[in-house]
Amino acid sequence: MAAHTTREEYRELARLADRLLAKAKDRQHLAVLLDELDPAIQVELLCSDLLNAHQVFVYAFREEPDCLARERMELEPASALTRGITISEYDLAKMIFSYKDGEGTLTLTEGGSHIATFRGRTAYRDISTFLAESF
């Protein structure tokens, strides 16, 4: 719960999340429903424990990740994305997904060194192309 969110506001946010999840036919539809929300409420939900990281990934990039990445993200709350979570590994490289300031970011690191960062709606496609060409 965000520091500025009261218990009642959090309960209302939880009820909203429940309604959205019940209404959504799939994760892509959930992304569309999230788009329709007031931006302030949208940010609260996308950075909360009420959604998981996979749902935020689909919202941010409008694409499904590979199966292992999906399974990893389903186990992580969306709130973990402010610091980033490792969603895939390629040899010694790691792909880290974070969501801050309303934008999804994918960062590739190797042994603690930064290799590349991709932001925005096309980041997953862009990093996949980068990996195919580089690894």
C-alpha positions in Angstrom: 0.0 0.0 0.0 1.4 3.4 -1.0 2.3 5.6 2.0 -0.3 8.2 1.0 -3.1 5.6 0.5 -5.5 5.1 3.4 -6.9 1.7 4.4 -10.3 2.6 2.9 -8.7 3.8 -0.3 -6.7 0.5 -0.5 -9.9 -1.5 0.1 -11.6 0.4 -2.7 -8.6 -0.2 -5.0 -8.8 -4.0 -4.1 -12.5 -4.0 -5.0 -11.7 -2.3 -8.3 -8.9 -4.8 -9.0 -11.3 -7.7 -8.3 -13.9 -6.3 -10.6 -11.4 -5.8 -13.4 -10.0 -9.3 -13.0 -13.5 -10.8 -13.0 -14.5 -8.8 -16.1 -11.3 -9.4 -18.1 -11.5 -12.2 -20.7 -7.7 -12.5 -20.8 -4.6 -10.5 -20.0 -4.9 -8.4 -23.2 -8.4 -7.5 -22.3 -7.2 -6.6 -18.8 -4.7 -4.2 -20.4 -7.5 -2.5 -22.3 -9.6 -2.2 -19.1 -6.6 -0.7 -17.3 -6.2 1.9 -20.1 -9.7 3.1 -19.4 -8.9 4.0 -15.8 -8.1 7.4 -14.4 -4.3 7.7 -14.7 -3.7 8.1 -10.9 -5.8 5.0 -10.1 -4.0 3.1 -13.0 -0.6 3.9 -11.5 -1.7 2.8 -8.0 -2.9 -0.6 -9.4 0.1 -1.2 -11.6 2.5 -0.7 -8.7 0.4 -2.6 -6.1 0.2 -6.1 -4.7 -3.2 -6.4 -6.3 -1.8 -7.4 -9.7 1.1 -9.6 -10.5 4.2 -8.8 -12.6 3.0 -10.8 -15.6 -0.2 -8.7 -15.8 1.8 -5.5 -15.7 4.2 -7.0 -18.4 1.3 -7.6 -20.8 -0.1 -4.1 -20.0 3.3 -2.5 -20.6 4.3 -4.3 -23.8 1.0 -5.8 -25.1 2.8 -9.1 -25.6 3.2 -12.4 -23.9 6.7 -13.4 -22.7 8.1 -16.9 -23.0 6.7 -19.6 -20.7 9.4 -19.5 -18.1 9.4 -15.7 -17.8 5.6 -15.8 -17.6 5.7 -18.3 -14.7 8.3 -16.3 -12.9 6.3 -13.1 -13.2 3.1 -14.8 -12.1 4.7 -15.4 -8.7 5.8 -11.8 -8.2 3.6 -8.9 -7.1 3.5 -5.8 -9.3 5.0 -3.9 -6.4 8.3 -5.8 -6.9 8.7 -4.1 -10.3 9.8 -0.8 -8.8 13.2 -2.4 -8.1 13.0 -4.9 -11.0 12.9 -8.7 -11.2 14.9 -11.1 -13.3 12.5 -12.7 -15.8 14.9 -14.6 -18.1 18.5 -15.7 -18.3 20.7 -16.2 -21.4 24.1 -17.8 -20.7 25.4 -15.3 -18.1 23.1 -12.5 -19.1 19.9 -11.6 -17.2 16.8 -9.8 -18.4 15.3 -7.6 -15.8 11.8 -6.2 -16.0 10.9 -3.0 -14.1 7.9 -0.7 -14.2 8.4 2.9 -13.0 6.8 6.2 -13.9 4.2 4.6 -16.0 6.7 2.8 -18.3 7.9 -0.7 -18.7 11.7 -1.2 -18.9 13.7 -4.3 -19.9 17.4 -4.2 -19.0 20.0 -6.8 -20.0 22.9 -7.3 -17.7 25.9 -9.7 -17.6 27.8 -10.3 -14.4 26.5 -7.0 -12.9 27.5 -5.0 -16.0 24.9 -3.2 -18.0 24.5 -4.4 -21.6 21.4 -2.7 -22.9 18.1 -1.1 -21.8 14.8 -0.9 -23.8 11.8 1.2 -22.8 8.3 1.6 -23.9 5.6 -0.4 -25.7 8.1 -2.0 -28.1 10.8 -2.9 -25.5 10.1 -6.6 -25.5 10.2 -6.9 -29.3 13.4 -4.7 -29.3 15.2 -6.7 -26.7 14.2 -10.0 -28.4 15.7 -8.8 -31.6 18.8 -7.6 -29.8 19.2 -11.0 -28.2 18.7 -12.9 -31.5 21.4 -10.8 -33.1 23.9 -10.8 -30.2 23.6 -14.2 -28.5 
